[in-house]
C-alpha cells in the first residue's frame, strides 16, 4: 500500500510559501491548500480584518485550529506565516 503524504510548506511571513506551493502542486499534479485562504473562507473576512478587530493572537488561534482540522492526503499545503510560531 502506498502512503500518500502531504507536502507542507512552513516558513516566515513573506517567504514565498504560497507562490512555491502553487508551482509545486502543479508540477506534482497534487491539490493545493493555503491556510490563509481557508481562514478567510471560514471567518468570512480578511486576515487583516481579523487582526484589526480581534488581534494577532486570535488570528494565530484560528490558524492553528484550521490547520488541525485539515484532513486530506497527497496535497501541497501552504501554512500562514504565523504557523512557524505555533
C-alpha positions in Angstrom: 0.0 0.0 0.0 1.4 3.4 -1.0 1.1 6.1 1.7 0.0 9.4 0.3 1.6 12.0 2.4 1.0 15.8 2.3 3.8 18.2 1.5 3.6 21.1 4.0 5.3 24.4 3.5 6.2 26.3 6.6 8.2 29.5 6.8 8.4 33.0 7.9 5.8 35.6 6.7 6.5 36.7 3.1 9.0 33.9 2.3 7.0 32.7 -0.7 5.2 29.6 0.7 2.0 30.3 -1.3 3.9 31.0 -4.6 6.1 27.9 -4.2 3.1 25.9 -3.1 1.1 26.7 -6.3 4.1 25.9 -8.5 4.8 22.6 -6.6 1.2 21.5 -6.7 1.1 22.0 -10.5 4.4 20.3 -11.0 3.4 17.3 -8.8 -0.2 17.3 -10.0 -1.4 17.5 -6.5 -4.3 19.5 -5.0 -3.2 22.8 -3.3 -4.5 24.2 0.0 -3.5 27.6 1.6 -4.3 28.0 5.2 -4.7 31.8 4.8 -7.4 31.2 2.2 -9.1 28.6 4.4 -9.1 31.1 7.3 -10.7 33.8 5.2 -13.4 31.4 4.0 -14.1 30.1 7.5 -14.2 33.6 9.0 -15.8 35.4 6.0 -13.3 38.3 6.4 -9.8 39.1 5.5 -6.8 38.3 7.7 -6.2 42.0 8.3 -9.8 42.4 9.4 -9.3 39.6 11.9 -6.2 41.2 13.3 -7.7 44.7 13.4 -10.9 43.5 15.1 -9.7 40.7 17.4 -5.9 40.9 17.5 -3.0 38.9 16.2 -3.2 36.2 18.8 -6.8 35.4 17.8 -5.6 35.0 14.2 -2.9 32.6 15.4 -5.5 30.6 17.3 -7.8 30.4 14.3 -4.9 29.4 12.1 -3.9 26.7 14.5 -7.4 25.3 14.5 -7.8 25.4 10.7 -4.5 23.5 10.3 -5.6 20.9 12.9 -8.9 20.5 11.1 -7.3 19.7 7.7 -8.0 16.1 6.8 -6.5 15.2 3.4 -3.8 13.2 1.7 -1.4 13.9 -1.1 -1.9 17.7 -1.0 0.5 20.6 -1.1 -0.4 22.8 1.9 1.0 26.3 2.5 0.6 27.4 6.0 0.3 31.0 7.1 3.4 32.8 8.3 2.4 32.6 12.0 2.3 28.8 11.9 6.0 28.8 12.4 5.4 30.3 15.8 2.7 27.7 16.9 
